[in-house]
Amino acid sequence: MYMRKYLVLLFLFLLPISSTAQENNYFLMLKNKKVNVRYGPSLDHPVKYIYRKINLPVKVIDKKENFRRIIDHKRNSGWIHISQLRPSGSLITTNEKILFKNSTKYSKPLAKLDQGRLLKIIKCEEKWCNIKTGDYSGWIIKDNNIWGTIN
């Protein structure tokens, strides 16, 4: 009897912790061509490095007031002011990928996308995403070889 109450209390205590951890792990993308990444969550902290790539997807791993602690596809991390971020709609290739004309492996291959290529999402379906990158647009397979959000 006491053991059951103990387990229920333990479960109720741990539930908010796990939901908070899940809330913090989401993707945003850089809003501007130049974004400062800081050592800490305020404008008083020095700049650690500067991103110079608009629409780069970053993963939020913590937040404090108006700052978000992010990590990128190369495992660099730091704090960015929320005004420099927006909802994500982009991906980065983590390995080479083939861009197809339609959402099937049997359609015409259009290009080979190198590792680290920035892709703008047009829309995603169950196993495929329609993307645009440079002069190309087409479909890629959703798999573990991409970094960013997939709706």
Secondary structure, DSSP 8 states (H G I E B T S, - for coil): -HHHHHHHHHHHHHHHHHHHHHHH-EEEEE-SS-EEEESSSSTTS-EEEEE--TT-EEEEEEEETTEEEEE-TT--EEEEEGGGEEE--EEEESS-EEEESSSSTTS-EEEEE-TT-EEEEEEE-SSEEEEEETTEEEEEE-STTEEE---
